Amino acid sequence: MSKNDPKLGTLALTGIVLSAMLGGGIFSLPQNMAQASSQGGVIIAWLITGIGMSFIANSFRLLTELKPECTTGLYSYAKAGLGDLAGFISVFGYWISNCFALVAYANLMMASLSTFFPALQGGNSISAIIISSLITWGLYFLTLQGVKESTIVNNIGTILKIGILVIFMLVLICAFKMPQMGHNFFGHGQGLGSLTTQIKSTMLVTLWLFFGIEGAVVVSGRAKSQKDVKKATMLGFIIILAIYALVSLLPYGVFSQAQLAKMANPSMSTIMTKLIGPLGGSVMNIGIFIAVASSWIVWLVMVSEMPAAAATNAAMPQFFAKQNQKGAYKGSLLVSTIVIQIMLILSYFFNDAWGVLINVTASMALPCYLFSMIYLFRVSLEKDTLKVKKVNQSYVMITSICAVLYTLWLIYAADITYLILTVLIYECGLPLYIYAKKQKRQLIFTKGEKISLIIIGIIFVILVVTLIL
């Protein structure tokens, strides 16, 4: 790592976590949640999500405390816990999921601007793709200036973004009516299905929203200390959970579930327009632009970090590890931007570009989380490590088991079509791993890894057969 690499403190790292999770998706959250559930189902879903995600957030906190030498987060956890192939799957999956996320952000940004520029309607028109491409390459050159400069822009954007959300919540609090909130609390006769169905459907929405909780861990190698990483991860989680819960629940005290479900997205803009007029909608659309722009930068930083670290360990081609004088990984950034550009062009052919992109992003990232949680379980068996760090073994073990179970639940909750697509994308990435291993003249697959690939192939066949039947 370059001597010129800037070191990030708790505030900067918390900003990264917040901006990574607090993307443009929150501006469609009221409608997304109401479409799937009543207010009662939403409350229960947030309780489950809050508990489950707290285990994941706490797992990352424990990993940074117990294994501070794993400074590249998800990649180093997967590699240390399950070997080189798992490390590659983690870094490749996280890398591609970030690329999809960036294209989703571009789509949402253009859709929000279509209020002022109709030619951008849908977010994936030809005009929208051209402008998105220009912004993508502009941010590529900005990120080349180094993490510190990008972090400053990110923190400014995050502060403005939270400010706009506070205004939204204050307006709703003023208009809030408790009788409206209590009306048909569990959505009987609304065609939403059973309460269990509502909860499960609503939790699928939260799947996308919480990606980024590992944000501070991904760039932990550039932190001033691992204590800052721990603080930022937990602080970011608590803040984001409170914001998501309020943004999704307060509208039920003003509008009915049926009214919210029918609102055009971004629904926060629609709500503000109905409550305070066109000016409110315009403010929200500007908020979307700020949210997406700042998150775009932080995701681009994350895109470059892990592939570069993996390249130094023969899990990715050496080109990804090339740095410029500012300490930015120019090789990784360049390849990532090219991949994003290709995805932008392909998004033109999607009928529901936003829905497809966020679902693929979610499915691709889940194995990365699962490997990290499994690694924490393995660490919980290292009595000497826990003794030195003065951490209770039972606490670590229970945390890891709960995190693994919750991650498996999220994988189960994902649409089978996207799981199949996820496996296909991972298989397409294997040539990169093989090439990287050959560069270092290392054994490509161990016996255990060959068995794992066979098992993955069997799972893929089962998924395809299940889909067909």
N, C-alpha and C positions, 0 to 999 in steps of 0.2 A: 504494500500500500504506500502511495506517495507521501512524502513528508509534507507536501503542500495541501493534503486533504484536510479540510476544515473540520473541527470537532463541534458536535451539536450537544446542547444542554437539554434539560427537562422541557423547557418551554418550546424549543424548536422541535423536539421529538414528539411532544404532545400535539403540536400543530400538524405534524406529518400523520399521526394516527387519526386525528379528527378529520383532516382533509381527505385522507384516503377513504374513510368510511362515509363521511358526510358529503357525498357526491350529489349529482343531479337527481338521483332516484328519490330523494326525500320530497321533492316537489310534486311527485305523483303519488306519494304515500297515502293520503286520505282516500283517494278513489281505489287504489290497489287493495287496501285493507277492507274497505266497505264492500267491494265487489265480491269478496270471499266470505265475509263474516259480519255478524252483529257486534255491537259494542261489548257484550258479555264475552263473546268468543275472542275478541281482540285483547281484552284485559287478561284472560287466561293465557292466551298465546304469548303475550309479552312477559308474563310471569315465567312461563316455561323457557322462553328464549333468554330471558335475563339470567335465569339460573344456569342454563346450559352454556351460554356464552361466557358467563363468569368463570366456569370451570376452564374453558379454553383460554380466556385472558389470564387467569391465574396460572395456568400451565406454562404459558409463555413467560410469565414473571418468574416462576420457579426455575425454568430452564436457563434464563439469563443469570440467575443467582447461582445455580449449581454448576453450570457449564459456561462460564464467562469466556472460555477460549473459543467457543462456537460463535464467532463474530459475524457469520453470514446467515444467521437465523435458520430459516426453514431448510435450506440446502445442507448446512452443516449438521443439523439435527437428524435429518433423514440418512445422511451418509454415515454418521457415527452410530446410529441405532440399527440400520438395516443394510448398510453396504453401499458400494459405488452405484449400482443400478438404481437403487431407491433414491440415492442422492440426485441422480440424473432425472428420474421421473419427477421428483419434487421440483427441481429447478426448471425443467422444461415445462411442466404443467403450470407452475406459477408464472413463468415468463409468457407463455401463450395466453393464459387467462388475463394477464395484465394487458396484453395487446388487444384482446377482445374488449376489455373494459374501456380502453382508450377509444376504440371505435364506437362503442356505445355512448361514451361521453360526447363524441363528435356528433353523433346522430341526435342526441338530446339538445345539444347546443344549437344546432341548426333548426330543430323543430321549435325551440323557444323563440328564435329570431324570426320565424315565419310569420309571427304576429305583425312584425314591422316590414318584412320582406317576403311576400307570398311565394316567390320563386323557390324558397327553401322549404316549402310545405312537405311534411313527412320526415324531414331530416335526412333523406337519402335520395333526393332528386339529383340530377346532374349538376346543377348549380351548387347544391349543398355539398356534394362530394368534392367539387373543385375548391370551394372555400375551406372545407375541412382539411383538405390536403395541404393547402397553403399554411394554415394554422399549425398543422402537425409538423411541417418542416421548420416553421418559425420557432416552435417550442423545442425542436431538436437542437437548433443552433443556440437557443437560450440555455438549455441544459448543459451544453458543451462548455459553458462558462464556469461550471463547477457546482457542486451541491449547495454551497453556501448561498450563492446568488439565487438559485432556484428556491431555496428554503425561505428566503426573505419574501419573495413574491408569494409563495404558498401561505405564509403566515398572515400577510396582509389580506389575501383572499379569504382565508379562514375567518378572520375577525369580521370582515364585511359580511360574509355569509351568515355567521351566527347572529349578527346584528339584524339582518333582514328576517331571520327566523324568529327572533325575539319579538319583532314588530308584528309578525303574523300571529304569534301566540297571544300577545296582548290584545289584539283586535278580537280574537276568538273568545278570550276570557271575558271581555266586555259584553259580548253578544251571547255568552253562554247561559243556557237555561236548564236547570236540573230536571224539570219534568220531561223535557225533550230527551235528555240523556237517558232517563229511565224508561222511556216508551219502548215497548217490545224489546226488552233488554237482550233476550237470547234469539231474536229473529224468527219467531214462530210464524209459519205461513208465508215466509218471504222467498221460498225456493232455495234456501241456502244449505239445506240438508241438516243432518244432526249436528249437535254441538261439537262432537268429535271431528266430524268432517270439516266444520268451520275452522276449528283450531288447526288441523293439519294443513288446510289450504292457506290459511293466513301465515303459517310458519314458513311456507315456501317463499312468501314475499320477503320475510326477514332474512332468508338465506343470502340474498344478494346484498342486502343493506349492511350486514356486518362484516363483509370482506374488507380487510384493511386493519383489523385489530392487531395483526402482527406487524403493522407498519414500522413501529420503532425498532422491532427486532430485526427486520430486514436490513436496516442501515445501522445496526448496533455496533458495527465495526468502526463507525465514524463518530460514535458517542463519546462525550467527555469521560463518562464512567458507566459501568453496567447498572449502577444504582439509578442513574437517570433513565435508563431504558425501562427498569421496573416501574418507576413512578409514572412515566409517560404512558405505558401500556394500561395500567389500572385506571389512571386519571382519565385517559381518553375513553375507556370503556364506560365508566360511570356517567360522564357527560353525554356521550352519544346515546346511551340507553334512555336517559331522561328526556332528551330531545325527541327521539323517535316515538316514545310512548305518548308524550304530550301532543305532538303533531298529528298522530293517528287517532287519538281519543277525543281531543277538544272539539273537532268538527261534529261529532255525534250530539253535542249539546246545542248545536245550532241548526243542523240539517238532519233529516231522517236517513236511515241506511240506504233506502231506495234512491233518494236524491243524490247522495254522495256517489253511489255506484254508477249512476248515469252521467256523472260529470266528465267533461273532456279533460284530457291531460295536457299539460301539467295541472292537476286539480287544485293545487294551492293557488295558482293564478286565477282559476275559475272562482274559487271561494272568495278571494279578495275582491274580485270584480263584482260579485253579488253583494258583498257587504259594504264596500266603500266606493264602488264605481270603477271605471276603466283605469284610473290612475293606480288603483291597488293591483290590478292585473299586470300593468306595465312594470311596477316595482318588482313583482314576483318574477317576471320574465328576465329582468335585469339580474335578479338574484340567481336565477338558473345559470345565466351566462357566467357570473362570478364563480358560482359553485363548481361548474364544469371546468372552467379555465384553471382554477387553482388546484383542483383534484387532478387534472390532466398532467400538470407539471410533476406533482408528487408521485403519480403512478409511473411516469416516464423515468424518474429517478430510480424507483424500485425495479423497473424493467431491466435497467443496466447493471444493477448491483450483483444479483445472484448469478446470472450467467457468467459474469466476469470472474467471480470467486470460483465457480465450478470449472472454468477453463484452466485455472492454475492447478487444479487437482485432476486434470485429464477427464473430466466429465462432460466438457464442452470443448469445441475447437478453440485453439489458441487465439484466434482472431478476436474473440469476445473479450479477452483480457487486456487489449491494447488501451493505454491511457494517453491523454494529451497533457500539456504542461499544467493545466488547471486541475488535474487529478480526475477528470471525467473519463468514463470508459467509452471512448469514441467508437471502438469496434462494436461493442454490444449495442450502443445507442443507434449506430447506423443500420445494423441488421434489423433491430427492433422497429425502427421507423419504416424501413422497406416493407416488413411484414404488415405493419399497420396500414401502409398505403395500399397494399394488395387487398387487405380485408375491407378497406373503405370502398374500393371499386366493386368488390363482390357484394357489399351491402345493398347496392343498387337493385339487386335481384330479389331482396327479401321483402315480403309483404308487410311483415311486422318486424322491422329491423331491430327496434329496441328490445322486444321480447326475446327474439332469438339470441341476440348478443349477450344479454344479462344471464340467460339460462346456461349458455355455453360457458361463460365466465365462471359461474357458480360451480358447475359440474367439474370443470378442469381444476379448480383450486382445492376441492375437497380432499383428494388423496394427499395433497401436500400437508394439510392440517392433520390428517390421520397419522401420517408417518411421524410427525413431531410429537403427537400425543403418545404414540407407542414408545417413542424414545424416552419420554419422561417416565413411563412405567418401568423401562429397563433401568433408568437412573435410580428409581425408587428401590431397586434391589442392591444398589451399591452402598452398603452400610458404611464403608470407610469415608466415601465422599460426603454422605449425609452427616456423619459424625464431625468431620472437619468444619462443615458449613453450619453445624448446629441447627439442623432442620429435622423435624419429626418425620420418621419414615412412614408411619401410617397416614399422616396428612398428605404426603406426596403421592403415595400409592392410591389413596382414595380419589384424590384430585385427578390423577392420570386416568384411572378406570372410568370415572364419570365423564371425563372429556372424550375418551375413546367411544364410549357408548353414545354420547350425544352426536359426535361426528358421524358415526355409523347410522344414526337415525336420520341425519341430514342427507346422507347418501341415499338412504331408502326413500326419503321424501322426494328426491329429484325425479324428474320425468324420465322414463326408460329410454325415450328417443335420444335425449341428450347424454345419457350414460353410454349409449352405443357410440354416439359421435365422439364422446370423450376418449373411449378406448381406441377408436380409429385414429384420432389425432396423436395420441401417445405413440401408437405404432409407427406413424409417419415420422416421428421424431427420432426413432431408434438409429437411423443412419448417422445422425449427428454424434451420438454416443459412440458408435462403432468407429467412426472416423477419428474422434478425439482419442480413443484408446490406441488406435494404430499410430497416431502422432507420437504418443509417449512409449510406443512399443510395449504395451501392457496387455495382460490377459483380458480379453473382451468380456466374456461371461464366465462366472464361476458355475459350478455344478448347481448350487442352490438357486442362482439367478436364472439358469436355464429352466429349472423346474417351475420357478415363479412365472416365467413367460408362458409356459405351457398352461399353467393354471389360469392366467389372464386370458389366454386364447379360449379356454373352455368356458370361462365366464362370459366372454363376448358371444360365443355361439348360443349359450343359454339365453342371454338377453335378446338376441335376434329372434330366436325361436319363440320366446315369450311374446315379443312384439307382434310377430306374425299371427300367432294363435289368439 
